[in-house]
Structures are given as structure tokens and as C-alpha cells.
Amino acid sequence: MDLTERLASHPATFSHHVHLQYSTTSESCPGEACPTMAARDTRQLKHCRGFPSSLESLVKIRKSLFPVLRHGYSSLLKETPALELHGHLDALCVRFVLFARKFKLRGPKEAMATAISPTGCAAAGARGPRTHGLQNLILLNLNNNQLTWIPPEISRLRSVTYLSINHNQLASIPRELCFLENLSELQLNYNQLICVPEEIKFLKKLQKLLLVRNNIEVLPEGLCDLINLKSLDIAGNIIQIFPSRFQNLKLRELYCEENPLLLRQPVKAVGQEDVWTLQEITSRFIMNQLAEKNLFLMQAIEWYPQVRNMISQGRKCAICGKSFLTVWLECVEFVPPSKNWKISRNLQLVPLRILICSYKCFNQRGPNLFGIAQA
């Protein structure tokens, strides 16, 4: 059987199964009450009798069948499980999507969300915040749309393990997305992202993160808490430096080509004296006393929530280990990439962001640590 016959025979089979599926629930959706078979969006399909018999027409049927499947999820979501037909509908949807993906039959005008679930909560073409019926969703594909934002209701999709939002116009990642506790693969390639939220650290099961061709400048420290992350692709961004604990990641693949990473090309600079504000001096004293378990301050701080909130943003010096608030020296330490990583060919040294509390500590630095000068 050649390719043309295969492309023709599958839509014929799909049309037969879709007919069986839809005819079972047709009483809940008669042609008079639902003449356009709408799926809660602008795409519609007129009711028709029979299907064309030519090979060329059978291939074109696929575009007509897709709205029928979406209509089954959109308008018959209650009737289908009640008749115990959700398993058949899910399996049909999965086969349909995989067939279209394998033979690249989805045109640019037909690019839309495709979601697959094994337990009757699948959806095709799902849009907007209507996620209450998708709690068992495991795969969500939103590629090739014009999406500029993701609604916060996406946090309801607790079972999602694969999420792909490539080739859109997203400028930010909603923090709610970071609470999809079962997510193992996240693809956000070819968007307009400028940052990654610190809350990404909550994606404890994430194994693959793709952020190719965005405008990301900085990776958050929380990224280093992803203990199961195995593959990271940040190629084509504007990242200069990695978080301080980046070397602790158990990566197998790291791709970072076409980023302006800092290079080990030191220049001489004149040292300066430390000049701290009264707030910085006071904050450092309080934080370091709390670290030493000063009972008086530990009790007193409970009465000052503003101070407690302010010092919660403190950081520790990489040299002396003491805390500081807002005044620090930003440095870079160059370390060789892990031998276990499969990396970009041009990556010889990994620049890690290091914060130091004073010039006194800076003068005690190691040979591979350098201050970052503002050009």
C-alpha cells in the first residue's frame, strides 16, 4: 500500500468511527438544535449525509472530522461519559492526532490546541479559562497560535505531564503554571519571554525544559532546585551568566549556543571603599544575629512584620557566609562543565553568578572568581 492509499484509508476509517460515536449521542444534539456543530469557537461544520468516495476527497475529510471530535468534547461532555463512550472517544482522538502529526497534515490555519487524556477529559481546540472538565488531562499542545498570555486557570490541570506552547507570542510565564506538580516536560520555544519566574522551583518532576529563541536575560536561582531536570535548552537567548548553584543540577543535556555568555577575559580595575547605608548596616547586624540564634532579637522580630519581610530578601556572601541585604559585588566564577553533560561544542567554561558582601571578601577570592564591571 503506497502513501496515497494510506492517507486515504485512514480518514475513511476515522469517518466510520466518528459516525458510530456521534450517532450514539445524536439524540442529545439534533441537527435542528445544533445546525452548525459549533465547538465554542468560530470553526463550524454543517451537517451532511455520507462522505465523498474519491481518494483525494477522503484525505480532505480529515479537516472536517476534526471539528466533529471537538464538538463531542465541547458540547457532549456530559452525555459521552454517561453512555460510557469516553474511552472510545479518547482513543479515537489520540489516533487522529498522531496520524495528523506523523504525516504533517495540519495546515497553518488549522493549528490549534490539541489535548489528550486517557479518562474522558480530553479536548481538542480548548480555549480560554474553561478548564474545569480537564482535570485528568495529560498532554496539552498549544503550538503555532498567537497566544500572548496563559490564563491562571491552567493551574487546575493537575495531571498534565507534557505541555508545549512553542511558536507563540508569550512575554511571560504565569506563576500558576509552576504549580503543575506532575509536569515532566515543558516547551516554550520561539516566544518573547524575557524572564523565568522564581516559582519554577516547584516543578519538582520536571525533566525537560526547552526555552529556545526567546529574550531571556537571567535564569532564576529556583531553577537549581529542579532535582529531576535532565535536559535544558536555552539556545538563542541573551543570557550572560548562570545561577550560583547551577553546577549542582543533574543534567544530561545542556544547550546554550547563541547566548552572549561571559568569557574569561579579565581586565584591571581600581578597587573602591565600601560605603553602606544605615539600613544596610542595621539589616546585616540583625540578620547575622538571628543566624547566631540571638533569643532577644528572635522574639522581638515577631512584632515587626515589615522588618521581617525585608530581611527575608537577604542573601549570603559566597566568601564569608554572612548575610547582606541590597549592597553587594556581583562576581563571576568560571568552572568547567560537568563531564556527565552533553553540551554545546563552544561551551568550555560555565560562568556562575557569585555575590560577595564587601571588597574585603573580594580580596580573598579564589583565582577563578572575577568582579563584573559595568561597561
C-alpha positions as CSV (number, residue, x, y, z in Angstrom):
1,M,0.0,0.0,0.0
2,D,1.6,3.3,-1.1
3,L,1.4,6.6,0.9
4,T,-1.6,7.9,-1.0
5,E,-3.6,4.9,-0.2
6,R,-2.6,5.0,3.4
7,L,-3.6,8.7,3.6
8,A,-6.9,7.8,2.1
9,S,-7.7,4.7,4.0
10,H,-7.2,6.2,7.5
11,P,-9.7,9.1,7.0
12,A,-12.2,6.5,5.8
13,T,-11.7,4.5,9.0
14,F,-11.9,7.7,11.1
15,S,-15.1,8.8,9.4
16,H,-16.7,5.4,10.2
17,H,-15.7,5.5,13.8
18,V,-16.7,9.2,14.2
19,H,-20.1,8.3,12.6
20,L,-20.6,5.5,15.1
21,Q,-19.6,7.7,18.0
22,Y,-21.7,10.7,17.0
23,S,-24.8,8.7,16.0
24,T,-24.9,7.2,19.5
25,T,-25.2,10.7,21.1
26,S,-27.1,12.3,18.2
27,E,-30.3,12.5,20.2
28,S,-28.6,14.9,22.6
29,C,-27.5,17.1,19.6
30,P,-30.1,17.0,16.8
31,G,-29.4,18.9,13.6
32,E,-32.3,21.3,14.2
33,A,-31.0,22.4,17.7
34,C,-27.3,22.5,16.7
35,P,-27.2,23.2,12.9
36,T,-23.6,24.3,12.8
37,M,-22.0,21.7,15.1
38,A,-20.0,24.5,16.8
39,A,-17.3,23.8,19.3
40,R,-17.4,27.0,21.3
41,D,-15.3,28.9,18.8
42,T,-15.5,30.2,15.2
43,R,-14.9,26.9,13.4
44,Q,-18.1,25.2,12.4
45,L,-19.2,22.2,10.4
46,K,-22.5,21.8,8.6
47,H,-24.5,18.6,8.9
48,C,-24.1,16.4,5.9
49,R,-25.1,12.9,4.7
50,G,-22.4,10.4,3.7
51,F,-18.8,11.1,2.7
52,P,-17.1,11.5,-0.7
53,S,-15.7,8.3,-2.1
54,S,-12.7,9.6,-4.1
55,L,-9.2,9.2,-2.7
56,E,-8.4,12.9,-2.9
57,S,-11.7,13.8,-1.2
58,L,-11.1,11.3,1.6
59,V,-7.9,12.9,2.5
60,K,-9.7,16.3,2.8
61,I,-12.3,14.7,5.1
62,R,-9.8,14.8,7.9
63,K,-10.2,18.6,8.2
64,S,-14.0,18.1,8.5
65,L,-13.7,15.4,11.1
66,F,-11.6,17.4,13.5
67,P,-14.4,19.8,14.4
68,V,-16.7,16.8,15.0
69,L,-14.3,15.4,17.5
70,R,-14.0,18.8,19.2
71,H,-17.8,19.2,19.2
72,G,-18.0,15.8,21.0
73,Y,-15.8,17.2,23.9
74,S,-17.2,20.7,23.9
75,S,-21.0,20.1,23.7
76,L,-21.4,16.4,24.7
77,L,-19.0,16.3,27.6
78,K,-21.7,15.1,30.0
79,E,-23.5,12.7,27.6
80,T,-20.4,10.8,26.5
81,P,-19.3,9.6,30.0
82,A,-22.9,8.8,30.9
83,L,-23.0,6.4,28.0
84,E,-19.5,5.1,28.9
85,L,-18.2,6.2,25.5
86,H,-15.4,8.4,26.7
87,G,-12.8,5.7,26.3
88,H,-13.7,5.2,22.7
89,L,-13.7,8.9,22.1
90,D,-10.3,9.4,23.7
91,A,-8.7,6.6,21.8
92,L,-10.2,7.9,18.5
93,C,-8.9,11.4,19.3
94,V,-5.4,10.1,20.1
95,R,-5.2,8.1,16.9
96,F,-6.5,11.0,14.9
97,V,-3.9,13.5,16.3
98,L,-1.0,11.1,16.0
99,F,-2.0,10.3,12.4
100,A,-2.2,14.0,11.5
101,R,1.2,14.7,13.2
102,K,3.0,11.8,11.6
103,F,2.0,12.8,8.1
104,K,2.1,16.6,8.8
105,L,-1.4,17.1,7.6
106,R,-2.2,20.1,9.9
107,G,-2.1,23.3,7.9
108,P,-1.2,26.7,9.5
109,K,-4.8,27.7,9.5
110,E,-5.7,24.5,11.4
111,A,-3.0,24.9,14.1
112,M,-4.8,24.9,17.4
113,A,-4.7,23.4,20.8
114,T,-4.7,19.6,21.0
115,A,-5.2,17.9,24.3
116,I,-5.3,14.2,25.1
117,S,-6.4,12.4,28.2
118,P,-6.9,8.7,28.9
119,T,-10.0,9.1,31.1
120,G,-12.7,11.0,29.3
121,C,-11.4,14.5,29.8
122,A,-9.6,15.1,26.5
123,A,-10.2,18.2,24.5
124,A,-9.3,19.5,21.1
125,G,-9.2,23.2,20.4
126,A,-9.7,24.1,24.1
127,R,-9.5,27.8,24.6
128,G,-9.9,30.3,27.4
129,P,-10.2,29.5,31.1
130,R,-12.7,26.6,30.7
131,T,-10.5,24.0,32.4
132,H,-13.0,22.6,34.9
133,G,-13.6,19.4,32.8
134,L,-9.9,18.8,32.1
135,Q,-8.5,17.7,35.5
136,N,-7.3,14.4,34.0
137,L,-5.6,15.9,31.1
138,I,-2.0,14.6,30.5
139,L,-1.0,16.2,27.2
140,L,-1.6,19.8,26.1
141,N,-0.3,21.2,22.8
142,L,-0.8,24.9,22.1
143,N,1.8,25.3,19.4
144,N,1.6,27.7,16.5
145,N,-1.1,30.0,17.8
146,Q,-0.9,33.8,18.5
147,L,-1.1,33.4,22.3
148,T,0.1,36.4,24.2
149,W,-0.8,35.1,27.7
150,I,-1.9,31.9,29.5
151,P,-4.8,32.2,31.9
152,P,-4.1,31.5,35.6
153,E,-6.7,28.7,35.5
154,I,-4.1,26.5,33.9
155,S,-3.1,25.6,37.4
156,R,-6.2,23.4,37.6
157,L,-4.7,20.9,35.1
158,R,-3.1,18.9,37.8
159,S,-2.5,15.8,35.7
160,V,-0.7,17.4,32.8
161,T,2.7,15.8,32.2
162,Y,3.5,17.3,28.8
163,L,2.9,21.0,27.9
164,S,4.1,22.5,24.6
165,I,3.5,26.2,23.8
166,N,6.0,26.7,21.0
167,H,5.8,29.4,18.4
168,N,3.5,31.9,20.2
169,Q,3.9,35.4,21.5
170,L,4.2,34.9,25.2
171,A,6.0,37.6,27.1
172,S,5.9,35.9,30.5
173,I,5.3,32.6,32.2
174,P,2.4,32.7,34.7
175,R,3.4,31.7,38.1
176,E,0.3,29.4,38.2
177,L,1.9,27.2,35.6
178,C,4.7,26.5,38.1
179,F,2.2,24.6,40.3
180,L,1.5,21.8,37.8
181,E,3.1,19.2,40.1
182,N,3.1,16.3,37.6
183,L,4.6,18.3,34.7
184,S,7.7,16.4,33.3
185,E,8.2,18.3,30.0
186,L,7.7,22.0,29.3
187,Q,8.4,23.5,25.9
188,L,8.3,27.3,25.4
189,N,10.4,27.7,22.3
190,Y,10.1,30.7,19.9
191,N,8.2,33.1,22.1
192,Q,9.0,36.5,23.5
193,L,9.8,35.6,27.1
194,I,12.1,37.9,29.0
195,C,12.4,36.0,32.3
196,V,11.6,32.8,34.1
197,P,9.7,33.0,37.4
198,E,11.3,32.0,40.6
199,E,8.4,29.7,41.3
200,I,9.6,27.3,38.6
201,K,11.4,25.6,41.5
202,F,8.0,24.0,42.4
203,L,8.1,21.8,39.2
204,K,9.8,19.0,41.1
205,K,9.0,16.4,38.5
206,L,10.2,18.4,35.5
207,Q,12.8,16.5,33.4
208,K,12.9,18.5,30.2
209,L,12.8,22.3,29.8
210,L,13.1,24.0,26.4
211,L,13.3,27.8,26.1
212,V,14.9,28.2,22.7
213,R,14.8,31.5,20.9
214,N,13.3,33.9,23.5
215,N,14.7,37.1,25.1
216,I,15.6,35.7,28.5
217,E,18.3,37.6,30.3
218,V,18.6,35.8,33.6
219,L,17.8,32.3,34.9
220,P,16.4,32.3,38.4
221,E,18.1,30.6,41.4
222,G,15.0,28.4,41.8
223,L,16.0,26.6,38.6
224,C,18.7,24.9,40.6
225,D,16.1,23.3,42.8
226,L,14.8,21.1,39.9
227,I,16.4,17.9,41.1
228,N,14.9,15.8,38.3
229,L,15.8,18.1,35.4
230,K,17.8,16.1,32.8
231,S,17.6,18.3,29.7
232,L,17.8,22.1,29.4
233,D,17.9,24.0,26.1
234,I,18.3,27.8,26.3
235,A,19.8,28.4,22.9
236,G,19.2,31.7,21.2
237,N,18.6,33.9,24.3
238,I,20.6,36.8,25.8
239,I,21.9,35.0,28.9
240,Q,25.3,36.0,30.2
241,I,25.6,34.1,33.4
242,F,24.2,31.1,35.2
243,P,22.8,30.9,38.8
244,S,25.4,30.1,41.5
245,R,24.2,26.5,42.2
246,F,23.8,25.6,38.5
247,Q,26.6,23.1,38.7
248,N,24.5,21.0,41.2
249,L,21.9,20.2,38.6
250,K,22.0,16.5,37.5
251,L,21.7,17.4,33.8
252,R,22.4,15.1,30.9
253,E,22.0,17.7,28.2
254,L,22.7,21.4,28.2
255,Y,22.4,23.5,25.0
256,C,23.2,27.2,25.3
257,E,24.7,28.3,22.0
258,E,24.0,31.8,20.6
259,N,24.0,33.4,24.1
260,P,26.4,36.2,25.0
261,L,27.9,34.2,27.9
262,L,30.6,36.0,29.9
263,L,34.1,35.0,28.8
264,R,37.2,34.7,30.9
265,Q,38.9,37.9,29.7
266,P,39.8,39.8,32.8
267,V,40.9,43.5,32.9
268,K,42.4,45.5,35.7
269,A,40.1,47.8,37.8
270,V,40.6,50.1,40.7
271,G,39.2,48.9,44.0
272,Q,36.7,51.0,45.9
273,E,35.8,51.6,49.5
274,D,32.7,50.0,51.0
275,V,30.0,52.7,51.7
276,W,26.9,51.3,53.2
277,T,23.6,53.0,54.2
278,L,22.3,52.9,57.7
279,Q,19.6,50.5,56.6
280,E,22.2,48.1,55.1
281,I,24.3,48.2,58.3
282,T,21.3,47.6,60.5
283,S,19.9,44.8,58.3
284,R,23.3,43.0,58.3
285,F,23.5,43.2,62.0
286,I,20.0,41.8,62.6
287,M,20.4,39.0,60.0
288,N,23.7,37.9,61.4
289,Q,22.4,38.0,65.0
290,L,19.4,35.9,64.0
291,A,21.7,33.4,62.3
292,E,23.5,33.1,65.7
293,K,20.2,32.4,67.4
294,N,20.0,35.7,69.4
295,L,16.9,35.0,71.6
296,F,16.1,38.6,72.2
297,L,16.0,39.5,68.5
298,M,14.2,36.3,67.6
299,Q,11.4,37.3,69.9
300,A,11.4,41.0,69.0
301,I,11.3,40.4,65.3
302,E,7.8,38.9,65.6
303,W,6.4,42.3,66.4
304,Y,7.9,43.9,63.3
305,P,6.4,42.2,60.1
306,Q,7.8,44.9,57.8
307,V,11.4,44.3,59.1
308,R,10.8,40.5,58.9
309,N,9.7,40.8,55.3
310,M,12.6,43.0,54.4
311,I,15.3,40.8,55.8
312,S,13.7,37.7,54.2
313,Q,15.2,39.0,51.0
314,G,18.7,38.9,52.3
315,R,21.5,36.8,50.7
316,K,24.7,35.2,51.9
317,C,28.2,36.1,50.9
318,A,30.0,33.3,48.9
319,I,33.2,34.1,50.8
320,C,32.5,34.7,54.4
321,G,29.0,33.3,54.6
322,K,27.5,36.3,56.3
323,S,24.2,37.9,55.3
324,F,23.6,41.1,53.4
325,L,20.6,42.9,52.0
326,T,21.0,45.2,49.0
327,V,24.6,46.2,48.6
328,W,26.9,43.5,47.1
329,L,29.6,42.9,44.5
330,E,28.4,40.8,41.6
331,C,31.1,38.4,40.5
332,V,31.5,35.5,38.1
333,E,33.3,32.2,38.8
334,F,34.3,30.1,35.8
335,V,34.0,26.4,36.3
336,P,34.3,23.5,33.8
337,P,31.1,21.9,32.8
338,S,30.2,18.5,34.3
339,K,31.6,15.5,32.5
340,N,28.2,13.9,32.6
341,W,26.6,16.7,30.5
342,K,26.1,16.6,26.8
343,I,26.8,20.2,25.9
344,S,27.2,22.7,23.1
345,R,30.6,22.5,21.4
346,N,31.5,26.1,22.2
347,L,31.0,25.8,26.0
348,Q,34.3,25.4,27.6
349,L,33.7,27.2,30.9
350,V,30.4,27.8,32.7
351,P,30.1,31.3,34.2
352,L,28.4,31.2,37.6
353,R,26.9,34.2,39.3
354,I,28.5,34.8,42.7
355,L,27.5,37.6,45.2
356,I,30.1,38.9,47.7
357,C,29.2,41.2,50.6
358,S,32.3,43.6,50.5
359,Y,35.6,44.4,48.9
360,K,37.3,42.9,51.9
361,C,35.8,39.5,50.9
362,F,36.5,40.2,47.2
363,N,40.2,40.5,48.0
364,Q,40.1,37.0,49.5
365,R,38.6,35.4,46.4
366,G,39.9,32.4,44.5
367,P,41.8,32.5,41.2
368,N,38.7,31.7,39.1
369,L,36.5,34.4,40.5
370,F,36.3,37.8,39.0
371,G,34.3,41.0,39.5
372,I,31.8,42.1,36.8
373,A,32.5,45.6,35.6
374,Q,29.7,47.8,34.3
375,A,30.6,48.8,30.8
